[in-house]
Amino acid sequence: MNKLQYKFSGKTTTYYLDADLSYLGKLVDQDHTVLITDEHIFSKQQKRFGGWNTIVINAGEQFKVQETVDSIITQLIELGADRKTTLVGIGGGVVTDITGYVAAIYMRGLSVGYVPTSILAMVDAAIGGKNGIDVGMYKNMVGIIRQPQFLLYDYSLLKSLPKEEWVNGFAEVIKHAAIKDAALFKELEKNKLSTYQRDKSALAKLIRRNVVIKSDVVEKDEFEQSERRLLNFGHTLGHAIENLYELSHGQAISIGMVAACMISEQFTPFGDTDRVIDTLKRYGLPTLAEFDTKEVMNVLKMDKKKVRDSMNYVLLNKIGQGVVKQIPIVELEKLLQSIITAR
């Protein structure tokens, strides 16, 4: 096991990398901790939850809603959880999002930690303190930015992860490389998914590299006033189509990244769209999609990155260097329509 620490606004978050779930007992008081997980994780790891107060929620993005939050809060009350209780989310991005959100609002704030169990959660969703829920078609419309006390990484939890969830998570790995790490992008171009699935050392290095990329950005700009916006590469269109067309997060972000690359060619010197497309395909991710531009724009206009009549859109100057450009909404709609036509 090795540790990383990042100091955010008044709180230090410790990352326990290449650890074991059993180490959780050394980080929290078992008698005053409630674990939150989903039905899939609980069924596969039930023995490891023995002796812990545990709340099990339905699995899936469709359950990242207020109704699930209300259910958890009701169960916390029944368990007698008070302001000294610690919540620990054990699961993928949906579980960590909901756990962090509940921890922020229950009794005006409880301590929280995460044990991410998917590639997506390990490299992205559990990091940075953004937690929230969806409202209808609108992704993460309600939420907070509040950092966890710790993240505990047990790579053995990935063994039962289906291939589609590995693919889902690699969209965020490729995103980090595209905006911040040209050398990592070249590594991804040379390797393939099975490289990281069978080589624990390569996987551990990859996860650590992504943890550092995202955490460095968040430490500099926790509340997304400047550089943290780069982490939204592919997410503007991606979030608009994810719930609308019932795509996985990785599928939606992959399609969004390709669109952002094509838009980049209109505003920056970027000319490597084909490299990005080839890399996404290499890891089993989609790059094309048919969608109703007007329907998507109706959702996109409620995106949190919208500023009056323009959108802060994340583009690429080159592989490894993201940039934010303000694009008028009217022009953005035309650009998206032209992308669909071009395909």
N, C-alpha and C positions, 0 to 999 in steps of 0.2 A: 504493500500500500504506500502511496505517496500523497502528499497534501499540497494544495494550492490555497492561497487566501487572497481575497479581494475586499478592499474597503469601499463600501458604498456610502450613501448618505446616513451617517451615524451608525452604521452596522457593518460588521465584518462577516462575510460569508466564507465558510471553509468547505473546500471540495476534497472529499476522500476518494481518490482515484484507485482503481484496481483493488477494491476492498471486498468485504464479504458482508452480506446482509446481517449476519450475526453480530457485527460490530455496532449495529444500531443500539443494542442494549447498553453500550458504553457512552453513547451520545445523549441519551434521554433517560428519564426515570420511567420505567415501564408502567408503574402504577398510575402515573399522571400523564399518560400519552394515549392518544387515539390514532390508530392507523386508518387511512382511507384508501381503498383500492377498488378495482372493478371485478366483476364476476369472473372474467377470464383469468386474470392474475391470481385471484383467490383460489380458483379451482385447481390451478397448476402448482401453486405454492402453499397449499393449505397448512401443511405441517409447520411451515416456517412462521405462520401467524399464531401458532399455539401460545396461549398465555397472554396475548395482547388484546386490548379492547379494539375491535375492528368494525368499521362501517364499510359495507360492500355496496357499490352502486352499479347501475347498468352500464355496460360498455358501449362506447360509440359517441361520435360527435353530436348526434341527435339528442343526447342526454346532457349536453353541456349547456343547461338552461336553468332558469330560476327554480323550476319545480324540483330539480335535483338538489339545489342549494337548500331549499326549504326542508326537504326530507332529511338532509344531513344535520341541519340545525336542530330539528325536532329530536333526532337520535342523540345529539350531543347533550341536549337538555335532559333526556332520559338517563344518560350515563353520568349525569352530575358534573359535566365538564365546567371548569371555572377558569378564571383568568390566568391561572398557573398551569393550565393544561397545555400540552404541546400537541400539535397535529402533524402527522407525517403522511405525505401522499406517496403511495407506492404504485407506480403505474406509468402509463404514457402521458402524452401532453394533455389529454382531457382530464385525467386524474390530478396532475400537478396544477393545472389551471384552476380547477374547482376547489382543490384543497387550499391553495393560496388565497383564493377569493374569500372562502369561508373563514379562514384564519384572520383575514383582515377585518371582517365585519362582525364576527361573533364576539359579544361582550367588548366591542371596540378594539379587538386585536389580541390574538394569541401568537405564541411562537410557532414557527413552522419549519419543517425540513422536508426534503424530497429524496426518494429512492427511485430514480428514473429507470424504467424497465424496457424502453424501446430506444432504437438509434435516434429517432426524432427527438425524444425527450432528453436523451443524454447530451446531444450536440446543440440543442436549441431550446425546446419548449420549457425545460426546467430552469434554464439560466436567464437571469436578468430581471426577475421580479415582476414581469408582466403577467397578470392573472385576471381572468374574466370569463364571461359567459356570452353565448350568442342570444340574439333576439330575432326570431324568425329567420330571414335570409341573411341577416347582418351579423358578420363574424366579430366576436369580441367587442360588441357594442357597449357592454357594461363591464367595467373592471377597474383595477388599481395597479400601481407600480409599488411593490413592497418586497424587499429582499428576504429570502429564507436564511435561517441560521446556518444550514449546512445542506450539502448534496452528497449522497453516498452512492458510489458507483460499484455495482457488483455485476461484472460482465457475464457471469454464469446465467444471469436472468435472461440473457439474449438467446440462450440455446433453444428455448421453446418458441421463439419469435418466428412467425411464418414469413416466407420469402417476400410477400408483398409489403410487409412492414419494414423489412430491411430496405427495400426499394423506396418506400415512403420516406424513410429517414435520410437517404442519400441525396434527396432533392436539396435538403438544407446544407449538407456537406458541400455539394457542388456550388450552392449559393455563396457560402462563406469563401470558397476558393475564388469564385468569379469576382467578388467585390474587394477581397483583401489579400489574397495569397496566390500569386501566379505560379509559384513553385508547387504548391499543393495541387493546383489545377493540372499541371503537367504530370504529377504523380497519378492523379485520377485518370488521366488519358491513357497512361501505360497499363494500369491495373484494371481489374474488374471486380464485381461484387464478391465472387467466390474467394478472391485474394484475402479479403478482410474477414470473410466468414470462417475460413479455415486456419488463419494465422492470427492467434491471439495477440502476439506482440505487435503486428502491423495494425490490428484493430485498436489496441490500447494507445498507440502513438497517434493514430488518426483521431480518436475521440479527444485525447488531451489537446491536440492541435486545434481542434474546433472549439473546445472549452475556452482555450486561451484567446482565440480570435474574438469570440463573442464577448467574453468577460472583459477583455481590454477595451473594447468599444463601449460597453455599458459603464465601466468604471469612469471613462472620460465624459460620458454624456448620458447619465442615468435616465433623465426625464425627456429624452428625445427632442432636444432643441437644435441639434446639428448632426454630428457624425452617426448617432444611433439610427438615424433615418435610413442609412445605407443597408441596414439589416432587413429592410422591407423590399429588397430587390425581388421582383417577381410576385410580390404579395398584393399589389394594388389590384391588378386584374385577377390574380389567383384567388384572393378572398372573395371577389365578386362572383366568381363562377363555382367556387367550392361547394357551398351549400345549395346554390341555385341548380346545379346539375349533379349533385350528390357524388362529387369526386372526393378521393382521399386528399389530404392536405398536400402530400408530395406531388400527386398528379396535377393538382391545380397550380401549385407554385412552379412546377416545371413548365407548364404551358405559359404561365405568366412571365417566366424568365425569357422564354423565346420571344414573346411579344415585346418585352422590354429591350432585348437585343436589337430587334428590328426597328424599334422606335429610336434606339441609340444612334443608329446609322443616319438618322435624319438630323440629329442635334450634336453629335460628337464625332471624333475621328474613328470611332469603333468600326472594325471590319471583320470581326471573328464570330459572327453569328453561327456559321457552319460548325466551328469548333465546339461551341456550346451545345448545339443540337446533337452533334455526334457523341459528346460525352454523356448527355442526358440519356440518349438511346442506349449507350453502352451499359448503363445501370438500370435499364428496363423502364425508363420513364417516358411518358408521352410528350410529344412536342407540338402537336397540332390539335385543334378542336374547332368544331362548328358551334357558334353560339349567336344568339340574338343580340345584336349590338345595343339596341334600345333597352331591352330587358336588363342587360348587364350594366348599362350606364345608369339606370335607375337605382341599382344597388350601389354602384361605384360612387355615385354622387353623395352618398352618406358615409363614405370612407373618412376616417379620422385625419387622413393626410390632406384632405381638401381644405383649401384656404380661399374663401369667397368663391370666385369663379375660376380658380385654377387648382391644379393638383400638383403636390410635391411628388414627382415621379423619379424613381431611382433608375438610373441608366448606367452604362459602362463607358468610360473613356478608352479602356483597354482591359484585357483579362488581368484581374488582380487590382483594378482601380475603379471603384464605383464613384458615381457623382449624382447629386440631386439637381434636377431641373424643374422649374415651374412651367407646367404646360396648361394653357387655357382649356377648360372642359370642352368647349366647342371643337377645338382643334384635336383634342384627345379622342373624341368620338369619331372624327374623320380618320384619324390614324388607325384606330382599331378596326374600323370598317374596311380600310384599305388592306390591312393585314389579312383579314378574312378573305377578301377578294383575291389577294396575291396567292393564297394557299389553294 
